[in-house]
Amino acid sequence: MTTERTAAVEEALRRLEQTEPGIRAWVRVDADGARAAAESVSSGPLRGVPFGVKDIIDVAGLPTECGSPLRRGRIATADAWLVDRLRRAGAVPLGKTVTTEFAYFQPGPTRNPHNPAHTPGGSSSGSAAAVASGVVPLALGSQTAGSLTRPASFCGVAGYVAPAGAWPTTGFTGLSRTLDAPGLLAADVGFLATAVEAVDGTLTEEPRSPEVLLWSGTELADIDPAMLDALEHTRRALAAFGAETADLGDRTGTPVLAETHATVMAYEAARALEAEARHPEALSAHLCELLQRGRDTPVAAYEAALAVRDSARTRILDLLDRADVILGPAAPGPAPHGLDATGTPVLSRPWQLLGLPVVTIAGHRDPHGMPLGLQLIGHPDRAGRLLGIARHTETLVQDITGSP
């Protein structure tokens, strides 16, 4: 029986029944548990809001299977920290969403809601698709390379990657201890900001003449012309609003940072998944290759990579003390055609290495109607300002594109 408290959950379940056969975003739906949780909620800023949980994140009583047969049937005994925080705010977990294998590259079954012949991205593929298909307004993801920013861009939703260490990864199955970061996906930046505030109390700041550094990403990848157009249109809108804009140029050394990220990720993944690596027959070729690279990386090379990271972080934080945000493409272009790969995370690697907070903004489309996301990178001590600039930028993008 539907009640006022369970109405949002019932609507989510109705929408899921309509969309799931074509999108395949969910691993497990806990309809009865969600109804019971909704009935028990009496208050909170997210009262009764259903949310999806990436299947590397624990929900008490549900399996956490990480997209791998090696974890099949493993039941979580407690909620992850982030799940607990959202429950305390009144939100209700609806179930577990598809992840790539151990949050790396091997795709799951999920399809892009804007065109099911295209990838939704990875590794937070199910969470992004669950939001984009209108089943839930909020879902949990994580990012080690580009695991949240890229699917947000491909699926046309808003995304938030928390700064390094800001949100505990308790209850997460990790891939890289220094790179893993929790995050959220939402229908728009406004609701994303509401959820972030509910989690950690961050208040969104109203932007006043923000200083924005423009980054094209062309030194790292071939950027689709439509993406470059989206970046330029957004720059003009920000300038008209009163923002100060300037080119980032080569001040960050992103190619070196991307390579450094790959070294750190491989080395740490080989240690995080040491037990799983004893069963290579149960792992994808993608993951086996990563783990072998990590085992082959000398300790000295890993320590040198961390030193490069620390030096670069000091330099970039100094830059972000003088400017508010960096604005650039969230991915090289729209979601690629096909379901056997999830696209490249290269445009996220530098910022994830440095542990910076990132907001993905939706609204732009390519000539074929596929989403094009932009990312705003900010200072880890000023997440509220980052969210405020992102919310206003999203409004400007909606004015440019006529999107809702």
Buried (B, 14 or more C-beta within 10 A) or exposed (E): EEEEBBEBBBBBBEBBEEBBEEBBBBBBBBBEBBBEBBBEBEEBEBBBBBBBBBBBBBBBEBBBBBBBEBBEEBEBEEBBBBBBBBBEBBBBBBBBBBBBBBBBBBBBEBBBBBBBEBBBBBBBBBBBBBBBBBBBBBBBBBBBBBBBBBBBBBBBBBBBBBBBEBBEBBBBBBBBEBBBBBBBBBBBBBBBBBBBBBBEEBEBBEBEEBBBBBBBBEEBBEBBEBBBBBBEBBBEBBEEBEBEBEEBEEEBBBBEBBBBBBBBBBBBBBBBBEEBBEEEEEBBEBBEBBBBBBBEBEEEEBEEBBEBBEEBBEBBBEBBEEBBBBBBBBBBBBBBEEBEBBBBBBBBBBBBBBBBBBBBBBBBBBEEEBBBBBBBBBBBEBBBBBBBBBBBBBBBBBEBBEBE
